[in-house]
C-alpha cells in the first residue's frame, strides 16, 4: 500500500570550520512527486522493519517542551488549512532541528548527515517520522557506458529515528504509546540525545514484551491437548499475523492473536484470558519486533565455538535432544555441511 505525504523537509547537520555542530536548513518543503512518495514508502518500511524499538510518550513536562509546542503549533495550522501549512511545517522543522543540535552539544555527541522530517498518512493514520541519515556512494553506468559516482541516502543504516503517531497522540494520549523509536546502535541507546531532542520518555520495552508474548504463546500451546502438527499449524498462524502487522506498521493485539489460537469450546478460556492470569499480564497491544519471529519458528543458540539453529517442528523428529547426556542428535545433515565434514575426515 502507498502512503500519502503531507510535507517532506530535509536539513543538513555538519561540523563547521570551528569544529562546532551547525544546521544548514532547507528553505522550503520538497514538492511531492512519485519519486518522493516512493522514498517516503521506503522510509516507512525501513522503520517498521527495524528490530528492538522502544515505545513511549512525551515527558510529563511536555508543556515546557519546545518540540511539543512547535509540533502542536504546526498541527493547529495544518488542521485549519492543510494547503497553506507549508510555512508552518518548515518553521517547525527548523526550530526542532536546532533543538537536535543543542541536544548533541549537551550530550557531547557528534553526528552529521541529513535530518528528514516526513509528515505522512498510512492506513488512515497520520505519522511524523524524523530520522538522521548519512549518504552512501554508488556507481552508475550511462547509456554510453560511462561511469559516474553519485550519493544516495543510506536507508539500510537507519539507526537514529523516531516516529510519532499523530492520530493516537490526538485521540488517545493517555495510552502513552504514541512515540516509537529505534533503541540502539553499537550498544548505545538512542535516548542519549535523540529522545532528549524530542522530549520522549520510554514506557515499555518492546523487545522484552515480544519475548514475553512468544513465551506465553508456547506455554499456552503446551497447556492444550495438541499434537505436534497442530502446534506447528498454530505457530504458523501466529507467524502470519506477526508478518501482517509488521508490514502494516500496526500493533499486535492479544485479542486478535487469541482468534488464531485454540480455545476451549463452551468456556471463556482462550489465549487472552490465559494471559490475563499471568503474574505479569501482557499489554493489550504490543508493537511487533521482527526478531520475535525467529524465536517463534526456530531454536537458536551459540557458545563455545558452536552455533546451532533449526526449525521447531524438527524437534523430536530429525533433531533429538537428550537432557541427561546434554546432546543433540541430528538426522539428515544438510548436504553442504556433510560435504565439509567428509572432506575433513
For each residue, the residues with C-beta under 8 A, 3 or more apart:
1: 122 123 248
2: 37 41
3: 37 40 41 44 120 121 122
4: 120 121 122
5: 8 32 36 37 40 118 119 120
6: 78 82 85 89 119 120 121 126
7: 29 85 86 89 117 118 119
8: 5 29 30 32 36 40 116 117 118 119 120
9: 26 29 30 89 90 93 116 117
10: 26 30 114 115 116 117
11: 23 24 25 26 93 94 97 114 115 117
12: 23 24 113 114 115
13: 21 22 23 24 97 100 101 104 111 112 113 114 115 132
14: 21 22 24 112
15: 19 20 21 22 110 112
16: 19 20 21 22
17:
18:
19: 15 16
20: 15 16
21: 13 14 15 16 101 104 105 110
22: 13 14 15 16 101
23: 11 12 13 94 97 98 101
24: 11 12 13 14
25: 11 93 94 97
26: 9 10 11 30 90
27: 90
28: 86 90
29: 7 8 9 86 89 90
30: 8 9 10 26 36
31: 36
32: 5 8 36 37
33: 36 37
34: 37 38
35: 38 39
36: 5 8 30 31 32 33 39 40
37: 2 3 5 32 33 34 40 41
38: 34 35 41 42
39: 35 36 42 43 153
40: 3 5 8 36 37 43 44 118 120
41: 2 3 37 38 44 45
42: 38 39 45 46 155
43: 39 40 46 47 116 118 129 131 155 158
44: 3 40 41 47 48 120 122 127 129 249
45: 41 42 48 49
46: 42 43 49 50 155 156 158
47: 43 44 50 129 131 158 161 163 182 249
48: 44 45 246 247 249
49: 45 46 246 290
50: 46 47 53 158 161 182 290
51: 207 289 290 291
52: 182 183 184 206 207 289 291
53: 50 180 181 182 183 206 287 289
54: 180 181 183 191 202 204 205 206
55: 177 179 180 202 203 204 206 287
56: 176 177 179 180 181 195 200 201 202 203 204
57: 173 176 177 178 179 200 201 203
58: 62 65 68 179 198 199 200 201
59: 62 65 199 200 201
60: 201
61: 64 65 199
62: 58 59 65 68 199
63: 68 69
64: 61
65: 58 59 61 62 68 69 199
66: 69 70 95 96 99
67: 70 71 96 99 197 198 199
68: 58 62 63 65 71 72 199
69: 63 65 66 72 73
70: 66 67 73 74 91 92 95 96
71: 67 68 74 75 92 96 128 164
72: 68 69 75 76
73: 69 70 76 77 88 92
74: 70 71 77 78 85 88 89 91 92
75: 71 72 78 79 166 170
76: 72 73 79 80
77: 73 74 80 81 84 85 88
78: 6 74 75 81 82 85 88 89 119
79: 75 76 82
80: 76 77
81: 77 78 84 85
82: 6 78 79 85
83:
84: 77 81 87
85: 6 7 74 77 78 81 82 88 89
86: 7 28 29 89 90
87: 84 90 91
88: 73 74 77 78 85 91 92
89: 6 7 9 29 74 78 85 86 92 93 117 119
90: 9 26 27 28 29 86 87 93 94
91: 70 74 87 88 94 95
92: 70 71 73 74 88 89 95 96 117
93: 9 11 25 89 90 96 97 115 117
94: 11 23 25 90 91 97 98
95: 66 70 91 92 98 99
96: 66 67 70 71 92 93 99 100 117 130 197
97: 11 13 23 25 93 94 100 101 115
98: 23 94 95 101 102
99: 66 67 95 96 102 103 197
100: 13 96 97 103 104 115 132 193 194 197
101: 13 21 22 23 97 98 104 105
102: 98 99 105 106
103: 99 100 106 107 193 194 196 197
104: 13 21 100 101 107 109 110 111 193
105: 21 101 102 108
106: 102 103 193 196
107: 103 104 192 193 196
108: 105
109: 104 192 193
110: 15 21 104
111: 13 104 132 160 193
112: 13 14 15 134
113: 12 13 132 133 134 135
114: 10 11 12 13 132 133 134 135 153
115: 10 11 12 13 93 97 100 130 131 132
116: 8 9 10 43 129 130 131 132 133 153
117: 7 8 9 10 11 89 92 93 96 128 129 130
118: 5 7 8 40 43 127 128 129 130
119: 5 6 7 8 78 89 126 127 128 166
120: 3 4 5 6 8 40 44 126 127 129
121: 3 4 6 124 125 126 127
122: 1 3 4 44 125 127 249
123: 1 248 249 250
124: 121 167
125: 121 122 165 167 168
126: 6 119 120 121 165 166 167
127: 44 118 119 120 121 122 163 164 165 166
128: 71 117 118 119 163 164 166
129: 43 44 47 116 117 118 120 161 162 163
130: 96 115 116 117 118 161 162 163 198
131: 43 47 115 116 158 160 161 162
132: 13 100 111 113 114 115 116 160 161 194
133: 113 114 116 153 154 155 157 158
134: 112 113 114 153 154 157
135: 113 114 151 152 153 154
136: 151 152 153 154 157
137: 149 150 151
138: 149 150 151 152
139: 147 148 149 150
140: 147 148 149 150
141: 145 146 147
142: 145 146 147 148
143:
144:
145: 141 142
146: 141 142
147: 139 140 141 142
148: 139 140 142
149: 137 138 139 140
150: 137 138 139 140
151: 135 136 137 138
152: 135 136 138
153: 39 114 116 133 134 135 136
154: 133 134 135 136 157 158
155: 42 43 46 133 158
156: 46
157: 133 134 136 154
158: 43 46 47 50 131 133 154 155 161 182
159: 182 184 185 190
160: 111 131 132 182 185 190 194
161: 47 50 129 130 131 132 158 181 182 194
162: 129 130 131 179 180 181 182 190 194 195 198 200
163: 47 127 128 129 130 179 180 181
164: 71 127 128 169 178 179 198
165: 125 126 127 168 169 177 178 179 180
166: 75 119 126 127 128 169 170 178
167: 124 125 126 170 171
168: 125 165 171 172 173 175 177 178
169: 164 165 166 173 178
170: 75 166 167 173
171: 167 168
172: 168 175 178
173: 57 168 169 170 176 178
174:
175: 168 172 178
176: 56 57 173 203
177: 55 56 57 165 168 203 204 285
178: 57 164 165 166 168 169 172 173 175
179: 55 56 57 58 162 163 164 165 198 200
180: 53 54 55 56 162 163 165 206 287
181: 53 54 56 161 162 163 190 194 195 198 200
182: 47 50 52 53 158 159 160 161 162 185 190
183: 52 53 54 189 190 191 206 207
184: 52 159 187 188 189 190
185: 159 160 182 188 190
186:
187: 184
188: 184 185 192
189: 183 184 192 195
190: 159 160 162 181 182 183 184 185 193 194 195
191: 54 183 194 195 196 200 202
192: 107 109 188 189 195 196
193: 100 103 104 106 107 109 111 190 196 197
194: 100 103 132 160 161 162 181 190 191 197 198
195: 56 162 181 189 190 191 192 198 199 200 201 202
196: 103 106 107 191 192 193 199
197: 67 96 99 100 103 193 194
198: 58 67 130 162 164 179 181 194 195
199: 58 59 61 62 65 67 68 195 196
200: 56 57 58 59 162 179 181 191 195
201: 56 57 58 59 60 195
202: 54 55 56 191 195 205
203: 55 56 57 176 177
204: 54 55 56 177 208 209 283
205: 54 202 208 209
206: 52 53 54 55 180 183 209 210 286 287 289
207: 51 52 183 210 211 289 291
208: 204 205 211 212
209: 204 205 206 212 213 282 283 286 287
210: 206 207 213 214 286 288 289 291 292
211: 207 208 214 215 292 295
212: 208 209 215 216 280 282
213: 209 210 216 217 252 282 286 292
214: 210 211 217 218 292 295 296
215: 211 212 218 219
216: 212 213 219 220 271 274 275 278 282
217: 213 214 220 221 235 238 257 261 271 296
218: 214 215 221 222
219: 215 216 222 223
220: 216 217 223 224 261 271 274 275
221: 217 218 224 226 231 234 235 261 262
222: 218 219
223: 219 220 274
224: 220 221 262
225:
226: 221 230 231 234 262
227: 230 231
228: 231 232 313 316
229: 232 233
230: 226 227 233 234 262
231: 221 226 227 228 234 235
232: 228 229 235 236 312 313
233: 229 230 236 237
234: 221 226 230 231 237 238 260 261 262
235: 217 221 231 232 238 239 296 297 312
236: 232 233 239 240
237: 233 234 240 241 260 261
238: 217 234 235 241 242 257 260 261 296
239: 235 236 242 243 293 296 297
240: 236 237 243 244 260
241: 237 238 244 245 252 256 257 260
242: 238 239 245 246 252 288 292 293 296
243: 239 240 246 247 293
244: 240 241 247 248
245: 241 242 248 249 250 251 252 288
246: 48 49 242 243 249 288 290
247: 48 243 244
248: 1 123 244 245
249: 44 47 48 122 123 245 246
250: 123 245
251: 245 285 286 287 288
252: 213 241 242 245 256 257 285 286 287 288
253: 256 257 284 285
254: 257 258 271 272 275 282 283 284 285 286
255: 258 259 272 284
256: 241 252 253 259 260
257: 217 238 241 252 253 254 260 261 271 272
258: 254 255 261 263 270 271 272 273
259: 255 256
260: 234 237 238 240 241 256 257
261: 217 220 221 234 237 238 257 258 270 271
262: 221 224 226 230 234
263: 258 267 269 270 271
264: 267 269 270
265:
266:
267: 263 264
268: 273
269: 263 264 273 274
270: 258 261 263 264 273 274
271: 216 217 220 254 257 258 261 263 274 275
272: 254 255 257 258 275 276
273: 258 268 269 270 276 277
274: 216 220 223 269 270 271 277 278
275: 216 220 254 271 272 278 281 282
276: 272 273 281
277: 273 274 281
278: 216 274 275 281 282
279:
280: 212
281: 275 276 277 278
282: 209 212 213 216 254 275 278 286
283: 204 209 254 286
284: 253 254 255
285: 177 251 252 253 254
286: 206 209 210 213 251 252 254 282 283
287: 53 55 180 206 209 251 252
288: 210 242 245 246 251 252 292
289: 51 52 53 206 207 210 292
290: 49 50 51 246 293
291: 51 52 207 210 294 295
292: 210 211 213 214 242 288 289 295 296
293: 239 242 243 290 296 297
294: 291 297 298 300
295: 211 214 291 292 298 300
296: 214 217 235 238 239 242 292 293 312
297: 235 239 293 294 311 312
298: 294 295 309 310 311 312
299: 308 309 310 311 312 315
300: 294 295 308 309
301: 307 308 309
302: 306 307 308
303: 306
304:
305:
306: 302 303
307: 301 302
308: 299 300 301 302 328
309: 298 299 300 301
310: 298 299 314 315 318 319 330
311: 297 298 299 314
312: 232 235 296 297 298 299 315
313: 228 232 317
314: 310 311 317 318 319
315: 299 310 312 319 321
316: 228 319 320
317: 313 314 331
318: 310 314 330 331 332
319: 310 314 315 316 328 329 330 331
320: 316 328 329 331
321: 315 327 328
322: 325 326 327 328 329
323: 326
324:
325: 322
326: 322 323
327: 321 322
328: 308 319 320 321 322
329: 319 320 322
330: 310 318 319 333
331: 317 318 319 320
332: 318
333: 330 337 338 341
334: 337 338
335: 338 339
336: 339 340
337: 333 334 340 341
338: 333 334 335 341 342
339: 335 336 342 343
340: 336 337 343 344
341: 333 337 338 344 345
342: 338 339 345
343: 339 340
344: 340 341
345: 341 342
